[in-house]
Amino acid sequence: MTATVPDVVALTQELVRIRSVDDSDNDGAEAVVAARVAEIMRSFGWTVDVVEVAPGRPNVVAIIEGGGGDGPTLLFEGHTDVVTEGSADTWTVDPYGGDIVDGRLYGRGSADMKSGVAAMIVAARRVQVAGPFPGRIVVAALVDEEGMMLGAKHFAASPLASTIDAAIVCEPEGEEICTSAKGALRLSIALFGVMAHGAMPRQAKNPILCIGEILASLSEYQGELAAEHGEHEHLGSVYITPTVVQAGSPNQINVIPAFAQIAMDIRTIPGVDHGGIVRRVTQIADRASASQGVRSEVQVVDDRPAVEVSEAHPLVKSMVVAYETVTGQSARFGGVPGTTDGTILVRDAGIPNVVYGPGGKWIAHQSDEFVEIAEISAAVEVYARAATLFLAGTDR
């Protein structure tokens, strides 16, 4: 085993150039980048496990024993998948070129989150090369974060997850140390009526007529939740956002449909009861459907709680000291506006985590996605120093 530490910028470019899009036509795209990540990890002498959580979708998990005696286990976590680049016409650079222009590295996944994956690998290697350390480091590059988080769910259910004391989730957060993340509750309301000719509405039970009442009631309910729970310091307020409304066919305007659907994306803050939301939305749907003589069913599509870790947690304190030492700036706390794999790590495995990584908080999924070169390099230094402090049991 040589004591080499790879160049983090070159590694980020290499990973960006692998199109690992998370979509229904995946065709093993994540497997290609996973194979390269595993190869790099093995070259360091790390113990590496590659496990398919779905066909063509492997998690890569490495364990680095510190050799410095007993200590905690720290997880670095990131995901290997990216969202689609969309229309190439909306990009001014090659989405998978990894081009560097004026101090910025461009490409799909450059911020979200190939740079974070590269930085965590390089940081862990740097800690290893620096000499023995207490405890151990686990480095996990997981699949499907942009989808249903299958990789995080599989990892959280593993025996290894139960041994981890804390985690750094290396998502782009605009240099904020994020100690909280919004919850995500996704619901679907199915409305079942009776089809009839458009000229004969009395023969129908039209589910479309329920939609307006449901949407209005959801808006009122959002206001109630906001008034009850207020605004979180870093996460803001609760949002109920209808995202899908479907009914009928544009090619059959003269047909009253028998089915309609509403789906919504609900974002919550700590203290909001997801079960209570499901019950209230069910009541809203039942009331509206009864008024039209149709039937409603509410389905929970996904349920991710809001999560939060104390600013007094040893890992958070280590991150603050590391950030301020490396950058010379005061640390800023923040919150994740969406959810990350860190949400699943808390929910399913009880692993406290902070979210911090190179890249802007709002640049993800946009055309001409980029990450500042300086932020990638700084992240490596922050990760390595924070890991050293946390594993040694000191935040100084």
C-alpha positions in Angstrom: 0.0 0.0 0.0 1.5 3.3 -1.0 0.9 6.5 0.9 -0.5 8.4 -2.0 -3.4 10.9 -1.6 -5.3 11.5 -4.9 -5.9 15.0 -6.2 -9.5 15.8 -5.3 -10.2 18.0 -8.2 -9.0 15.5 -10.8 -11.1 12.8 -9.0 -14.2 15.0 -9.1 -13.7 15.5 -12.8 -13.3 11.8 -13.3 -16.5 11.0 -11.4 -18.5 13.8 -13.2 -17.6 12.3 -16.5 -19.4 9.1 -15.6 -23.1 9.6 -16.4 -24.7 7.9 -13.4 -28.2 9.1 -13.8 -30.9 7.8 -11.5 -33.9 7.0 -13.6 -36.2 4.2 -14.6 -33.9 3.4 -17.6 -30.9 3.1 -15.3 -29.2 0.3 -17.2 -26.5 -0.1 -14.6 -25.3 3.5 -14.8 -24.6 3.7 -11.1 -22.6 0.4 -11.3 -20.0 2.1 -13.5 -19.2 4.9 -11.1 -19.5 2.5 -8.2 -16.9 0.2 -9.7 -14.5 3.1 -10.1 -15.0 4.2 -6.6 -14.4 0.7 -5.3 -11.2 0.4 -7.3 -9.9 3.6 -5.9 -10.7 2.5 -2.3 -9.1 -0.9 -2.8 -5.9 0.8 -4.0 -5.6 2.3 -0.6 -5.8 -1.1 1.1 -9.2 -0.4 2.5 -11.6 -3.3 3.2 -14.3 -2.7 0.5 -17.8 -4.3 0.2 -19.8 -3.9 -3.0 -23.4 -4.9 -2.5 -26.2 -4.7 -5.1 -29.4 -3.3 -3.4 -31.2 -3.6 -6.8 -30.1 -4.9 -10.2 -27.2 -2.7 -11.4 -27.4 -0.5 -8.3 -24.5 -1.3 -5.9 -23.6 0.4 -2.7 -19.8 0.7 -2.0 -18.8 0.7 1.6 -15.2 0.8 2.9 -13.9 0.3 6.4 -10.6 1.9 7.6 -9.3 0.6 10.9 -7.5 3.4 12.7 -4.9 1.2 14.5 -4.7 3.7 17.3 -6.8 1.9 19.9 -10.5 2.1 20.9 -12.6 4.9 19.7 -15.8 5.8 17.9 -16.8 4.9 14.4 -17.3 7.8 12.0 -19.2 7.5 8.7 -18.6 9.6 5.7 -21.6 9.3 3.4 -22.4 10.3 -0.2 -24.4 9.1 -3.2 -23.2 8.1 -6.6 -26.3 8.9 -8.6 -27.3 12.1 -10.3 -30.5 13.5 -11.8 -30.8 13.8 -15.5 -29.1 16.7 -17.3 -32.4 17.5 -19.1 -32.2 19.2 -22.5 -28.6 19.8 -23.7 -29.8 23.1 -25.2 -30.1 24.6 -21.7 -26.4 24.0 -21.0 -23.5 26.2 -22.1 -21.0 23.5 -21.3 -20.9 19.7 -21.8 -23.0 18.3 -18.9 -20.5 15.5 -18.5 -17.3 17.3 -19.5 -16.0 18.2 -16.0 -14.7 21.4 -17.5 -13.0 24.0 -15.3 -13.7 27.6 -16.1 -12.7 30.6 -13.9 -12.3 28.5 -10.8 -15.5 26.5 -11.2 -15.9 22.9 -12.1 -19.0 22.4 -14.2 -21.1 19.3 -14.9 -24.1 17.3 -13.8 -23.4 16.1 -10.3 -20.4 18.5 -9.8 -22.1 19.9 -6.7 -24.7 17.2 -6.1 -22.6 15.4 -5.3 -19.6 14.0 -7.1 -17.3 16.6 -5.5 -18.6 15.6 -2.0 -17.9 11.9 -2.8 -14.4 12.8 -4.0 -13.7 15.0 -1.0 -14.8 12.4 1.6 -12.6 9.7 -0.1 -9.6 12.0 -0.2 -10.2 13.2 3.4 -10.5 9.7 4.8 -7.3 8.7 2.9 -5.5 11.8 4.3 -6.5 10.8 7.9 -5.2 7.3 7.3 -1.9 8.4 5.8 -1.3 10.8 8.7 -0.9 7.9 11.0 -2.8 5.7 13.5 -6.0 7.1 14.9 -8.5 5.9 17.5 -11.6 4.0 16.3 -12.3 3.6 12.6 -13.8 5.4 9.6 -16.5 4.0 7.3 -16.8 5.5 3.8 -20.1 4.8 2.1 -20.9 5.7 -1.5 -24.6 4.8 -1.9 -27.1 4.6 -4.8 -30.5 6.0 -5.4 -30.5 9.1 -3.2 -32.2 11.0 -5.9 -35.0 8.4 -6.0 -36.4 6.4 -3.1 -33.1 6.2 -1.2 -32.8 2.5 -1.6 -29.1 2.6 -0.9 -29.4 4.4 2.4 -32.2 2.1 3.5 -30.2 -1.0 2.7 -27.1 0.4 4.5 -29.1 1.5 7.5 -30.5 -2.0 7.9 -27.0 -3.6 7.8 -25.2 -4.8 11.0 -22.4 -2.3 10.2 -24.8 0.7 10.6 -25.6 -0.3 14.2 -21.9 0.2 15.1 -21.6 3.8 13.7 -21.6 6.6 16.3 -22.1 9.6 13.9 -21.9 10.6 10.3 -21.0 13.4 8.0 -23.3 13.5 5.0 -21.3 15.3 2.3 -24.1 17.0 0.4 -23.7 20.6 -1.0 -24.9 23.1 1.6 -23.3 26.4 0.7 -20.7 26.2 3.5 -23.3 25.8 6.1 -23.0 23.1 8.8 -26.6 21.7 8.6 -27.8 20.2 11.9 -31.4 19.8 10.7 -33.3 18.7 7.7 -36.9 19.0 6.7 -39.2 16.0 6.7 -40.9 14.8 3.5 -44.4 13.2 3.5 -45.7 12.3 0.0 -49.4 11.5 -0.2 -51.6 10.4 -3.1 -55.4 10.8 -3.1 -57.3 8.5 -5.5 -60.9 9.5 -6.3 -63.2 6.8 -7.7 -66.4 7.8 -9.5 -68.6 6.6 -12.3 -67.9 7.2 -16.0 -70.6 8.7 -18.3 -71.0 10.7 -21.5 -70.3 14.4 -21.1 -73.8 15.1 -22.3 -75.3 13.1 -19.5 -73.6 14.3 -16.3 -76.5 13.0 -14.1 -75.5 9.4 -15.1 -72.0 10.0 -13.7 -70.2 10.5 -10.4 -67.6 13.0 -11.4 -64.4 12.8 -9.3 -63.0 16.0 -10.9 -65.6 18.0 -9.0 -63.9 17.0 -5.7 -60.5 18.4 -6.7 -61.2 22.1 -6.2 -62.6 21.5 -2.7 -59.7 19.3 -1.7 -57.1 21.8 -2.9 -58.7 24.7 -1.1 -58.9 22.7 2.1 -55.3 21.7 1.8 -54.3 25.4 1.5 -56.3 26.2 4.7 -54.7 23.3 6.5 -51.2 24.4 5.6 -52.0 27.8 7.2 -53.2 26.0 10.4 -50.0 24.0 10.6 -47.9 27.0 10.0 -49.7 28.9 12.8 -49.4 26.0 15.2 -45.7 25.2 14.7 -44.3 28.5 13.7 -41.0 28.8 11.8 -37.9 26.7 12.5 -34.7 28.7 12.8 -33.1 27.0 9.9 -35.9 25.1 8.1 -38.7 27.7 7.9 -42.3 26.7 7.9 -44.4 23.7 6.9 -45.5 23.4 3.3 -48.2 21.3 1.6 -47.6 21.5 -2.1 -49.9 19.8 -4.6 -47.7 18.5 -7.3 -49.9 16.1 -9.4 -53.5 16.5 -10.6 -54.7 13.9 -13.1 -58.1 13.0 -14.6 -59.6 12.1 -17.9 -58.0 12.2 -21.3 -57.4 15.2 -23.5 -58.5 13.0 -26.5 -61.9 12.3 -24.9 -63.3 15.6 -23.8 -66.8 14.3 -24.1 -66.2 11.6 -21.4 -66.7 12.2 -17.7 -63.9 10.1 -16.2 -64.3 7.5 -13.5 -61.0 8.2 -11.8 -59.0 11.3 -10.7 -55.8 11.7 -8.6 -54.1 14.3 -6.5 -50.6 13.9 -5.2 -48.8 16.3 -2.8 -45.3 16.8 -1.4 -45.5 17.9 2.3 -42.4 19.3 3.9 -42.3 19.4 7.7 -40.2 20.6 10.6 -39.4 18.9 13.9 -42.4 18.5 16.1 -44.9 18.0 13.3 -46.8 14.7 13.6 -46.9 13.0 10.2 -49.6 10.6 11.3 -51.8 13.5 12.2 -51.3 15.0 8.8 -52.3 11.7 7.1 -55.5 11.6 9.2 -56.4 15.2 8.5 -55.8 14.8 4.7 -58.0 11.6 4.8 -60.8 13.6 6.4 -60.5 16.3 3.8 -60.6 13.8 1.0 -63.5 11.9 2.5 -65.6 15.0 3.0 -65.0 16.3 -0.5 -65.7 12.9 -2.1 -68.8 12.3 -0.1 -70.3 15.6 -1.4 -70.1 14.2 -5.0 -70.9 10.6 -4.2 -67.5 9.3 -5.1 -65.0 7.3 -3.1 -61.5 8.4 -1.9 -58.4 6.6 -0.8 -55.3 8.2 0.7 -52.0 6.4 0.2 -48.7 7.2 1.9 -46.1 7.1 -0.9 -43.1 8.0 1.2 -42.6 9.2 4.8 -39.3 10.8 5.9 -39.3 12.6 9.2 -37.8 15.9 10.0 -34.5 15.3 11.8 -32.2 17.4 14.0 -29.0 17.0 15.9 -27.9 19.2 18.9 -25.2 21.8 18.2 -23.6 20.4 21.4 -23.0 17.0 19.8 -19.3 16.1 19.7 -19.3 15.7 15.9 -21.0 19.1 15.4 -18.5 20.7 17.7 -15.6 19.0 15.9 -17.0 20.3 12.6 -17.2 23.9 13.9 -13.6 23.9 15.1 -12.5 22.3 11.8 -14.4 24.7 9.6 -13.2 27.8 11.6 -9.6 26.6 11.6 -9.5 25.8 7.9 -11.4 28.8 6.6 -10.7 31.4 9.2 -14.4 32.3 9.2 -17.1 31.8 11.8 -19.1 28.7 11.3 -22.7 29.1 10.1 -25.4 26.6 11.0 -28.2 25.8 8.6 -30.8 23.4 7.6 -31.4 21.1 4.7 -34.5 22.3 2.7 -35.1 18.8 1.4 -34.1 15.4 2.7 -30.8 13.6 2.3 -29.6 10.1 3.0 -28.9 11.5 6.5 -32.7 11.5 7.1 -32.8 7.7 6.5 -29.7 7.1 8.7 -31.4 8.8 11.6 -34.9 7.2 11.0 -33.7 3.6 10.4 -30.4 3.3 12.2 -30.4 6.2 14.8 -27.2 7.6 13.4 -26.8 11.3 14.3 -25.3 13.3 11.4 -24.4 16.7 10.1 -24.7 17.7 6.4 -21.9 19.7 5.0 -20.2 19.7 1.6 -18.8 21.6 -1.3 -21.3 23.4 -3.6 -24.1 25.8 -3.4 -27.3 24.9 -1.5 -29.5 25.9 -4.5 -27.4 24.9 -7.5 -28.4 21.2 -7.5 -30.4 19.9 -10.4 -30.0 23.1 -12.5 -28.4 23.5 -15.9 -24.8 24.6 -15.8 -24.4 23.0 -12.4 -21.0 23.9 -10.9 -18.9 23.8 -7.8 -16.1 26.1 -6.8 -12.7 24.5 -6.9 -11.8 26.3 -3.6 -14.8 24.7 -1.9 -13.8 21.2 -2.8 -10.3 21.7 -1.5 -11.6 23.3 1.7 -14.1 20.4 2.3 -11.2 17.9 2.2 -9.4 19.9 4.9 -12.5 20.3 7.0 -13.5 16.7 6.8 -10.0 15.4 7.7 -9.6 17.8 10.6 -13.2 17.1 12.0 -12.6 13.4 11.7 -9.4 13.6 13.6 -10.9 15.7 16.4 -14.0 13.5 16.7 -12.2 10.2 16.7 -9.8 11.5 19.3 -12.6 12.6 21.5 -11.7 16.3 21.5 -13.1 19.3 19.8 -10.1 21.6 20.3 
